[in-house]
Amino acid sequence: MAFSGAIMLSAKDNIAVCLEDIREGADVEVRLGEEAWSITALEEIPFGFKIALADIPAGERIIKYGESIGLASEPIIKGQLVHVHNLEGEKGRGDLVAGESE
């Protein structure tokens, strides 16, 4: 049977990618290798989208597959959808101090 739920590829990640459509209130099994645990989805999250694994303060980096994919543009609560409405890019931005996004 194929795994459903959400997956992360690095212990550094603070989000996981959903491998199915997730309903609001659902317990989502999250896997990292052989480890697995559950978190509760606070809203609907479509297949392929990201779920927050912990509370992420505004301005903190969003880490996916061990790499920063941007910054939280507002506070994100564990179990919320992480997408363009609460995630902003940081690459190639002249308003950030050089080297700060490394």
C-alpha positions as CSV (number, residue, x, y, z in Angstrom):
1,M,0.0,0.0,0.0
2,A,1.4,3.4,-0.9
3,F,2.0,5.9,1.8
4,S,-0.4,8.9,2.1
5,G,-0.2,11.8,4.4
6,A,2.8,14.2,4.2
7,I,6.5,13.7,3.7
8,M,9.7,15.6,4.7
9,L,13.2,14.8,3.4
10,S,15.3,16.5,6.0
11,A,15.3,16.8,9.8
12,K,15.8,20.5,9.2
13,D,12.4,21.0,7.5
14,N,9.7,23.0,9.2
15,I,7.1,22.0,6.6
16,A,6.1,18.8,4.9
17,V,4.6,18.1,1.5
18,C,1.1,16.6,1.4
19,L,0.8,13.5,-0.7
20,E,-3.0,13.7,-0.8
21,D,-5.8,16.2,-0.3
22,I,-6.1,16.9,3.4
23,R,-9.3,17.8,5.1
24,E,-9.6,20.4,7.9
25,G,-9.3,18.7,11.3
26,A,-7.7,15.6,9.8
27,D,-4.8,13.9,11.6
28,V,-2.0,13.9,9.1
29,E,0.7,11.2,9.3
30,V,4.1,12.9,8.6
31,R,7.1,10.8,7.6
32,L,10.8,11.4,7.6
33,G,12.5,8.1,6.6
34,E,11.3,5.4,9.0
35,E,10.0,7.9,11.6
36,A,6.3,8.9,11.6
37,W,4.1,11.1,13.7
38,S,0.8,12.9,13.4
39,I,-0.2,16.6,13.3
40,T,-3.7,18.0,12.9
41,A,-4.5,20.0,9.8
42,L,-6.1,23.4,10.8
43,E,-7.5,23.9,7.3
44,E,-7.9,22.1,4.0
45,I,-4.6,21.5,2.2
46,P,-4.5,20.3,-1.4
47,F,-2.3,17.5,-2.7
48,G,1.3,18.7,-3.3
49,F,1.0,21.7,-1.0
50,K,2.8,22.3,2.3
51,I,1.8,21.9,5.9
52,A,3.6,23.7,8.8
53,L,5.2,21.2,11.2
54,A,5.7,23.8,13.9
55,D,4.7,27.4,14.7
56,I,6.8,29.6,12.3
57,P,7.2,33.3,13.3
58,A,6.9,36.0,10.7
59,G,10.3,36.5,9.0
60,E,11.6,33.0,9.8
61,R,12.8,30.9,7.0
62,I,10.6,28.2,5.5
63,I,12.7,25.0,5.1
64,K,11.8,22.3,2.6
65,Y,14.1,19.4,1.7
66,G,16.7,21.0,4.0
67,E,16.8,24.3,2.1
68,S,15.2,27.7,2.6
69,I,12.4,28.3,0.1
70,G,11.5,31.8,1.5
71,L,10.4,33.6,4.6
72,A,7.1,33.5,6.5
73,S,5.4,36.8,5.6
74,E,3.1,36.4,8.7
75,P,3.0,34.0,11.7
76,I,2.2,30.5,10.6
77,I,0.6,28.0,13.1
78,K,1.5,24.3,13.2
79,G,-1.0,22.5,10.9
80,Q,-1.7,25.5,8.6
81,L,-1.3,25.6,4.9
82,V,2.0,27.2,3.8
83,H,1.7,28.8,0.4
84,V,2.1,32.2,-1.4
85,H,-0.3,33.9,1.0
86,N,2.1,33.4,3.9
87,L,5.4,32.8,2.2
88,E,7.6,35.3,0.4
89,G,10.7,34.7,-1.7
90,E,14.1,35.9,-0.5
91,K,16.3,35.0,-3.5
92,G,17.6,37.9,-5.5
93,R,16.1,40.6,-3.3
94,G,18.1,43.8,-3.1
95,D,16.3,44.8,0.1
96,L,17.9,42.0,2.1
97,V,21.5,42.4,3.4
98,A,24.0,40.5,1.2
99,G,24.8,37.1,2.6
100,E,21.9,37.2,5.1
101,S,19.8,34.7,3.0
102,E,22.6,32.1,2.9
